[in-house]
Amino acid sequence: LVSMTGDDFSADYIKSEVAKIGVDTKYINSTLKATPNSVVLYDGDGKRQIYCDLKDVQDVKYDFDEELYAESDVIIACNTNFNRELLKKAKVAGKVIATDVHVLGDIEDEYNQDFMQYANILFLSDENIKTDYREFLLAIEEKFGNDIIVLGMGSKGALMYVKDENEFYELPAVNVNEVVNTVGAGDALFSSFIHFYAK
């Protein structure tokens, strides 16, 4: 696990909780002015508003030594600025790169170009897509050549395109209990996919 925090109470709490579940914290650097945080508001229908206070995380660089990824099977890089250098190094090293660009409505989105270009496995949300989902995913693959693209569609499930098979797969959502809110749903989909893919 590679990340950055501030040198504050939030950082101490995060590192202690991560250590409790057995994840090494030595690559979580306390180089930011303060630890980023978010506030998420949601209504009775599950619609949400997210307010992110990123502090200076988008401006601080992380030094990715080769030892960080040399033994990795899959590099999972969130779409934050400090990972741009990692994308290039991991691609040169021949690593499988997985990333989630979250809410995307335009494949020409300037901020996410690097992440879409370098990802073998690309995840995104349907939240801002105004066109046909399949056409949108095919347009992404045509431009960036991703091996697998997964579209999270909330209560409608997920749609996956696999380039080698030139096939779409639809997976319905499974309703196991009352949905209190959907915060983190896309992260859960992404992480569970990578868990089984890596196996």
Secondary structure as UniProt FT lines:
FT   STRAND          3..4
FT   HELIX           9..20
FT   TURN            21..22
FT   TURN            26..27
FT   STRAND          28..29
FT   STRAND          37..42
FT   TURN            44..45
FT   STRAND          48..53
FT   TURN            55..59
FT   HELIX           66..68
FT   TURN            69..71
FT   STRAND          74..76
FT   HELIX           81..83
FT   HELIX           84..92
FT   TURN            93..94
FT   STRAND          96..103
FT   TURN            107..108
FT   TURN            111..112
FT   HELIX           113..118
FT   STRAND          121..125
FT   TURN            127..128
FT   HELIX           133..144
FT   STRAND          148..152
FT   HELIX           154..156
FT   STRAND          158..162
FT   TURN            163..166
FT   STRAND          167..171
FT   TURN            183..184
FT   HELIX           185..198
//
